[in-house]
Amino acid sequence: MDIENPAFTGFFNEGQKRIDLVLVVKDMNSDEMEEIRISFLINAIKFGLELEMEQGKLPEHKNLIFIKVHAPDAIIEEFGLYFNERKFFKESHVEFINPFFNFLGMQHERELIKIIRNVYPGPANYSTLERSKIVYQILLHLQFGQYENHFGINKLIRRKIILDAFALHDGPYFIQSKQEPRKYVNARQVLFYNWTGVTNIWKMQPIHMIQEYLGERIAFFFAYYEYLNIMLIIISAVGVWIASAHYFEKPQYDIFTKAVCSLNEKPDDIVCSECRNFTICPFLKHTVYCKELKFINRIDTEKMHFYAFLVAFWGLIYVALWKRRERYLLWIWELNEKPDYEAHTNMYKKAKRTGLYLEYQSIFIRIIRGLILLSTAAIFGVWIATTISHVLTKFEKHKTFRSYDRSLAIKIYAQTTDYNQARILDINTPCWEREYKLPNVTETFIHNNYSAIAIQFALALFSCAFPLTPLIILLINIWDIRHKARKLLLGHRRPLLLNASGPNIWHYLIFVSAHVIPLFNVAVIIFQSRLLRRSLKYPMSNMEVRFGVISIHAFEDYKEYAELYKKLIKPHIGSWEKHKCITPGEWIDIEGNNLKEPSQRWWFLRSFALELMLICEGTLLLMSLWIHFLLPPDSQDIQETKKIENKIKQKFYIREGFAK
């Protein structure tokens, strides 16, 4: 490896040994703590690790000591196999890198991975990240005391005996002036120019390059994020078509709507409540009731029912195809036998109980309020960030316009990286001190983002209420996935996440949502829409919509509604002289109360709806089984390759004396 090439940084002072891990310590006031730390470092040296200490150069780091750790190739090879970091088929698996829509993705990803692997420090088949993970796992099992439970650098970090431990980036993320990109380039530079930024916003992600440099845990997250966006394209296109049809096509009003809206009633006439909860179903003016009825007829169409079926089918396909994609990634990255690691039990806090108050609002008011809230939050947030950036930049008192503009642009459009700190750091500041100032990537970050994906998937399944929801989510994700890429690559340390699994529990939750939420959509369509009234063909004489006029004082006489009348009904009618309301629909009287109950036609529709609901549940279950049967977990060529590789690994483990 050409250590003089500016594409690579992070070596011992002698210029040959790569820094696999950096430990940060400071002077301890306690002799006992100091003794524990010295014992730990001595054990690391006895183990075979090589250490080099260096005093911090920055003013805030004067009391810190940075301990650079290097592992010889013999230790990497021995414990790479022990910690299951050894990749047996890297060279052969790279030939299987053939991403979907390759013409939209990073060109020549396979060739670039080969070039990067050729400049690794060694031993063969080990990347710089894998070297760092092996050294970190060694330190996790290294003793620092006489007792059996006195081991592990994580315990020392929790007790502040060692302040931090982190892996270094391979080098700068930009091509330097003296660098020859065709000869030497690091993976961070490849990802910066082919993954982050607006220019790559419509490209497929270089997932395998991400795995090579940032690890499997990060790569799985971005693979799952990209997979969600690809699947959203399908229902987004259909959702735009449905929404356009609702807006431009002439609505077909059913008989009930035509009858209600053709009444020659006064604008102030009141329509009776449609249910016994007057908070959810209040007394409405006839004009308001008619407008909402027309709006429901505009969106409650056969196209919407087709869209609901498509979304249900899309959810099942989503789950089945990801299972196939995940098995492919597990195989090509050789993660089939990855062990589990300790759980992070302190990641989540208990949620407080909350109450929910139902209050009626017009559907127009709900939509308008939601749009106003989102727009106000976005504008207000941008305004605050811009104002703070201008104020802070003015206080810095720049001497030239160029330095002022650069500082302002960094505050508004970028985050702090290990290289754009040059304005406040000396140019000769070592890379480990610059990267020590960057935040670390934790499992909390991964779980929070998987949680957001699960919520987006659920919103997409509920998009029958608003077909443009998948499109809005997709547009936000297209920007957000590149923003997160830049944030991780430039503004964070190199991740040391030992958990190499995919979405796991989050995908199981999505699996449950894909089977439950469609049933909810079916129930809404069957029981709340006008599908059955349109589908069942009755003679015109039986389709008449009857109307009645009922005295509101009848509610006062009905004991169940006595208190509700005083609190809810009376304030709505005020001093209306008639004290009567219109009851559109097919209803019959209750003896002695003039209250209305559903007629026999209503009960027939409800019973038929229940039967249809059971049929839909069975159909959804059969569709799920059919999809999983037709889509095998692996392709034929990968299945055959797996069998051959398992035999080769079995022979290797037997030869090396492992019980495999």
Solvent accessible surface area in square Angstrom, and as a share of the most:
residue,aa,sasa,rsa
1,M,87,0.39
2,D,55,0.28
3,I,51,0.26
4,E,148,0.66
5,N,14,0.07
6,P,36,0.23
7,A,0,0.00
8,F,12,0.05
9,T,36,0.21
10,G,5,0.05
11,F,26,0.11
12,F,14,0.06
13,N,110,0.56
14,E,90,0.40
15,G,14,0.14
16,Q,131,0.58
17,K,70,0.30
18,R,8,0.03
19,I,2,0.01
20,D,2,0.01
21,L,0,0.00
22,V,0,0.00
23,L,2,0.01
24,V,0,0.00
25,V,5,0.03
26,K,78,0.33
27,D,108,0.56
28,M,46,0.21
29,N,162,0.83
30,S,45,0.29
31,D,125,0.65
32,E,114,0.51
33,M,48,0.22
34,E,51,0.23
35,E,122,0.55
36,I,27,0.14
37,R,12,0.04
38,I,84,0.43
39,S,37,0.24
40,F,0,0.00
41,L,15,0.08
42,I,80,0.41
43,N,40,0.21
44,A,2,0.02
45,I,100,0.51
46,K,157,0.67
47,F,73,0.30
48,G,29,0.28
49,L,3,0.01
50,E,55,0.25
51,L,39,0.19
52,E,38,0.17
53,M,109,0.49
54,E,34,0.15
55,Q,97,0.43
56,G,3,0.03
57,K,109,0.46
58,L,10,0.05
59,P,109,0.68
60,E,96,0.43
61,H,9,0.04
62,K,118,0.50
63,N,87,0.45
64,L,13,0.07
65,I,41,0.21
66,F,0,0.00
67,I,1,0.00
68,K,0,0.00
69,V,1,0.00
70,H,20,0.09
71,A,0,0.00
72,P,38,0.24
73,D,65,0.34
74,A,71,0.55
75,I,18,0.09
76,I,0,0.00
77,E,93,0.42
78,E,112,0.50
79,F,40,0.17
80,G,0,0.00
81,L,29,0.15
82,Y,146,0.55
83,F,19,0.08
84,N,40,0.20
85,E,3,0.01
86,R,70,0.25
87,K,5,0.02
88,F,39,0.16
89,F,26,0.11
90,K,16,0.07
91,E,108,0.48
92,S,54,0.35
93,H,5,0.02
94,V,2,0.01
95,E,86,0.39
96,F,67,0.28
97,I,10,0.05
98,N,110,0.56
99,P,33,0.21
100,F,139,0.58
101,F,104,0.43
102,N,60,0.31
103,F,149,0.62
104,L,76,0.38
105,G,5,0.05
106,M,6,0.03
107,Q,90,0.40
108,H,124,0.55
109,E,9,0.04
110,R,69,0.25
111,E,85,0.38
112,L,39,0.20
113,I,1,0.00
114,K,70,0.30
115,I,62,0.32
116,I,1,0.01
117,R,46,0.17
118,N,124,0.64
119,V,13,0.08
120,Y,30,0.11
121,P,44,0.28
122,G,13,0.12
123,P,14,0.09
124,A,85,0.66
125,N,47,0.24
126,Y,6,0.02
127,S,3,0.02
128,T,6,0.04
129,L,6,0.03
130,E,11,0.05
131,R,1,0.00
132,S,5,0.03
133,K,6,0.03
134,I,0,0.00
135,V,0,0.00
136,Y,38,0.14
137,Q,3,0.01
138,I,5,0.02
139,L,1,0.01
140,L,27,0.13
141,H,112,0.50
142,L,15,0.08
143,Q,84,0.37
144,F,8,0.03
145,G,25,0.24
146,Q,177,0.79
147,Y,146,0.55
148,E,159,0.71
149,N,96,0.49
150,H,54,0.24
151,F,75,0.31
152,G,0,0.00
153,I,0,0.00
154,N,31,0.16
155,K,55,0.23
156,L,0,0.00
157,I,47,0.24
158,R,160,0.58
159,R,114,0.42
160,K,130,0.55
161,I,1,0.00
162,I,0,0.00
163,L,41,0.21
164,D,28,0.14
165,A,10,0.08
166,F,3,0.01
167,A,0,0.00
168,L,2,0.01
169,H,0,0.00
170,D,2,0.01
171,G,2,0.02
172,P,0,0.00
173,Y,26,0.10
174,F,68,0.28
175,I,58,0.29
176,Q,53,0.24
177,S,117,0.76
178,K,176,0.74
179,Q,13,0.06
180,E,101,0.45
181,P,66,0.41
182,R,237,0.86
183,K,120,0.51
184,Y,33,0.13
185,V,13,0.07
186,N,0,0.00
187,A,0,0.00
188,R,0,0.00
189,Q,1,0.00
190,V,8,0.04
191,L,0,0.00
192,F,39,0.16
193,Y,104,0.40
194,N,35,0.18
195,W,0,0.00
196,T,5,0.03
197,G,27,0.26
198,V,122,0.70
199,T,124,0.72
200,N,4,0.02
201,I,35,0.18
202,W,179,0.63
203,K,78,0.33
204,M,28,0.12
205,Q,9,0.04
206,P,0,0.00
207,I,5,0.03
208,H,9,0.04
209,M,0,0.00
210,I,0,0.00
211,Q,16,0.07
212,E,7,0.03
213,Y,1,0.00
214,L,3,0.02
215,G,6,0.06
216,E,8,0.04
217,R,8,0.03
218,I,0,0.00
219,A,0,0.00
220,F,0,0.00
221,F,1,0.00
222,F,0,0.00
223,A,3,0.02
224,Y,1,0.00
225,Y,7,0.03
226,E,19,0.08
227,Y,25,0.09
228,L,0,0.00
229,N,14,0.07
230,I,51,0.26
231,M,9,0.04
232,L,1,0.00
233,I,97,0.49
234,I,88,0.44
235,I,0,0.00
236,S,5,0.03
237,A,65,0.50
238,V,30,0.17
239,G,0,0.00
240,V,56,0.32
241,W,125,0.44
242,I,0,0.00
243,A,23,0.18
244,S,43,0.28
245,A,9,0.07
246,H,19,0.08
247,Y,163,0.62
248,F,155,0.64
249,E,89,0.40
250,K,172,0.73
251,P,26,0.16
252,Q,142,0.63
253,Y,70,0.27
254,D,22,0.11
255,I,60,0.30
256,F,18,0.08
257,T,1,0.01
258,K,121,0.51
259,A,26,0.20
260,V,1,0.01
261,C,32,0.19
262,S,79,0.51
263,L,45,0.23
264,N,155,0.80
265,E,68,0.31
266,K,132,0.56
267,P,89,0.56
268,D,89,0.46
269,D,9,0.05
270,I,15,0.08
271,V,3,0.02
272,C,11,0.06
273,S,22,0.14
274,E,102,0.46
275,C,48,0.29
276,R,127,0.46
277,N,70,0.36
278,F,9,0.04
279,T,37,0.22
280,I,74,0.38
281,C,32,0.19
282,P,17,0.11
283,F,13,0.05
284,L,32,0.16
285,K,105,0.45
286,H,14,0.06
287,T,53,0.31
288,V,57,0.33
289,Y,20,0.08
290,C,15,0.09
291,K,131,0.56
292,E,25,0.11
293,L,7,0.04
294,K,81,0.34
295,F,47,0.20
296,I,66,0.33
297,N,1,0.00
298,R,76,0.28
299,I,48,0.24
300,D,12,0.06
301,T,32,0.19
302,E,113,0.51
303,K,57,0.24
304,M,17,0.08
305,H,27,0.12
306,F,101,0.42
307,Y,0,0.00
308,A,8,0.06
309,F,116,0.48
310,L,36,0.18
311,V,0,0.00
312,A,10,0.07
313,F,62,0.26
314,W,8,0.03
315,G,0,0.00
316,L,1,0.00
317,I,38,0.19
318,Y,0,0.00
319,V,4,0.03
320,A,5,0.04
321,L,59,0.29
322,W,0,0.00
323,K,100,0.42
324,R,76,0.28
325,R,45,0.16
326,E,34,0.15
327,R,88,0.32
328,Y,38,0.15
329,L,0,0.00
330,L,44,0.22
331,W,7,0.02
332,I,12,0.06
333,W,10,0.03
334,E,30,0.14
335,L,7,0.04
336,N,89,0.46
337,E,87,0.39
338,K,40,0.17
339,P,64,0.40
340,D,139,0.72
341,Y,75,0.29
342,E,118,0.53
343,A,80,0.62
344,H,97,0.43
345,T,125,0.73
346,N,134,0.69
347,M,39,0.17
348,Y,133,0.51
349,K,192,0.81
350,K,199,0.84
351,A,101,0.78
352,K,182,0.77
353,R,242,0.88
354,T,127,0.74
355,G,76,0.73
356,L,167,0.83
357,Y,173,0.66
358,L,101,0.50
359,E,112,0.50
360,Y,63,0.24
361,Q,53,0.23
362,S,18,0.12
363,I,53,0.27
364,F,77,0.32
365,I,86,0.43
366,R,129,0.47
367,I,79,0.40
368,I,97,0.49
369,R,135,0.49
370,G,32,0.31
371,L,108,0.54
372,I,104,0.53
373,L,125,0.62
374,L,126,0.63
375,S,59,0.38
376,T,76,0.44
377,A,64,0.50
378,A,61,0.48
379,I,123,0.62
380,F,114,0.47
381,G,39,0.37
382,V,100,0.58
383,W,153,0.54
384,I,65,0.33
385,A,58,0.45
386,T,44,0.25
387,T,54,0.31
388,I,92,0.47
389,S,9,0.06
390,H,66,0.30
391,V,67,0.39
392,L,91,0.45
393,T,0,0.00
394,K,135,0.57
395,F,152,0.64
396,E,63,0.28
397,K,169,0.72
398,H,46,0.20
399,K,203,0.86
400,T,80,0.47
401,F,175,0.73
402,R,208,0.76
403,S,35,0.23
404,Y,55,0.21
405,D,81,0.42
406,R,102,0.37
407,S,1,0.01
408,L,25,0.13
409,A,47,0.37
410,I,42,0.21
411,K,62,0.26
412,I,58,0.30
413,Y,177,0.67
414,A,31,0.24
415,Q,48,0.21
416,T,78,0.45
417,T,2,0.01
418,D,1,0.01
419,Y,44,0.17
420,N,26,0.13
421,Q,6,0.02
422,A,61,0.47
423,R,111,0.40
424,I,112,0.57
425,L,16,0.08
426,D,88,0.46
427,I,150,0.76
428,N,111,0.57
429,T,6,0.03
430,P,17,0.11
431,C,12,0.07
432,W,21,0.07
433,E,1,0.00
434,R,31,0.11
435,E,3,0.02
436,Y,45,0.17
437,K,79,0.34
438,L,4,0.02
439,P,72,0.46
440,N,73,0.38
441,V,5,0.03
442,T,66,0.38
443,E,12,0.05
444,T,55,0.32
445,F,39,0.16
446,I,0,0.00
447,H,34,0.15
448,N,86,0.44
449,N,16,0.08
450,Y,1,0.00
451,S,31,0.20
452,A,46,0.35
453,I,3,0.01
454,A,18,0.14
455,I,102,0.52
456,Q,33,0.15
457,F,0,0.00
458,A,24,0.19
459,L,85,0.42
460,A,0,0.00
461,L,0,0.00
462,F,83,0.35
463,S,1,0.01
464,C,20,0.12
465,A,91,0.71
466,F,94,0.39
467,P,9,0.05
468,L,53,0.26
469,T,25,0.14
470,P,0,0.00
471,L,52,0.26
472,I,81,0.41
473,I,14,0.07
474,L,13,0.07
475,L,99,0.49
476,I,98,0.50
477,N,1,0.00
478,I,25,0.13
479,W,147,0.52
480,D,22,0.11
481,I,8,0.04
482,R,14,0.05
483,H,74,0.33
484,K,32,0.13
485,A,0,0.00
486,R,73,0.27
487,K,76,0.32
488,L,2,0.01
489,L,0,0.00
490,L,0,0.00
491,G,4,0.04
492,H,20,0.09
493,R,16,0.06
494,R,3,0.01
495,P,3,0.02
496,L,29,0.15
497,L,24,0.12
498,L,25,0.12
499,N,53,0.27
500,A,5,0.04
501,S,30,0.19
502,G,2,0.02
503,P,3,0.02
504,N,69,0.36
505,I,93,0.47
506,W,42,0.15
507,H,19,0.08
508,Y,143,0.54
509,L,85,0.42
510,I,2,0.01
511,F,78,0.32
512,V,82,0.47
513,S,26,0.17
514,A,0,0.00
515,H,34,0.15
516,V,83,0.48
517,I,17,0.09
518,P,2,0.01
519,L,44,0.22
520,F,113,0.47
521,N,10,0.05
522,V,32,0.19
523,A,25,0.20
524,V,62,0.36
525,I,24,0.12
526,I,8,0.04
527,F,50,0.21
528,Q,135,0.60
529,S,26,0.17
530,R,35,0.13
531,L,43,0.21
532,L,12,0.06
533,R,76,0.28
534,R,55,0.20
535,S,58,0.38
536,L,37,0.18
537,K,177,0.75
538,Y,58,0.22
539,P,81,0.51
540,M,139,0.62
541,S,81,0.52
542,N,67,0.34
543,M,37,0.17
544,E,112,0.50
545,V,24,0.14
546,R,138,0.50
547,F,73,0.30
548,G,19,0.18
549,V,107,0.61
550,I,4,0.02
551,S,34,0.22
552,I,0,0.00
553,H,75,0.34
554,A,10,0.08
555,F,16,0.07
556,E,72,0.32
557,D,109,0.56
558,Y,52,0.20
559,K,185,0.78
560,E,107,0.48
561,Y,7,0.03
562,A,33,0.26
563,E,107,0.48
564,L,59,0.30
565,Y,9,0.03
566,K,126,0.53
567,K,142,0.60
568,L,50,0.25
569,I,0,0.00
570,K,113,0.48
571,P,91,0.57
572,H,104,0.47
573,I,11,0.06
574,G,47,0.45
575,S,108,0.69
576,W,51,0.18
577,E,164,0.74
578,K,111,0.47
579,H,47,0.21
580,K,84,0.36
581,C,1,0.01
582,I,14,0.07
583,T,15,0.08
584,P,16,0.10
585,G,6,0.06
586,E,26,0.12
587,W,79,0.28
588,I,89,0.45
589,D,83,0.43
590,I,49,0.25
591,E,161,0.72
592,G,86,0.83
593,N,36,0.19
594,N,85,0.44
595,L,12,0.06
596,K,54,0.23
597,E,48,0.21
598,P,18,0.11
599,S,10,0.06
600,Q,154,0.69
601,R,54,0.20
602,W,64,0.23
603,W,148,0.52
604,F,99,0.41
605,L,20,0.10
606,R,77,0.28
607,S,54,0.35
608,F,68,0.28
609,A,1,0.01
610,L,103,0.51
611,E,101,0.45
612,L,46,0.23
613,M,29,0.13
614,L,122,0.61
615,I,109,0.55
616,C,36,0.21
617,E,68,0.31
618,G,33,0.31
619,T,61,0.36
620,L,16,0.08
621,L,107,0.53
622,L,120,0.60
623,M,28,0.13
624,S,7,0.05
625,L,109,0.54
626,W,135,0.47
627,I,5,0.03
628,H,62,0.28
629,F,167,0.70
630,L,91,0.45
631,L,55,0.27
632,P,63,0.40
633,P,55,0.35
634,D,8,0.04
635,S,32,0.21
636,Q,123,0.55
637,D,78,0.40
638,I,15,0.08
639,Q,60,0.27
640,E,91,0.41
641,T,30,0.18
642,K,30,0.13
643,K,133,0.57
644,I,104,0.53
645,E,16,0.07
646,N,92,0.47
647,K,130,0.55
648,I,90,0.45
649,K,36,0.15
650,Q,97,0.43
651,K,142,0.60
652,F,28,0.12
653,Y,13,0.05
654,I,118,0.60
655,R,166,0.60
656,E,88,0.39
657,G,67,0.64
658,F,81,0.34
659,A,111,0.86
660,K,126,0.53
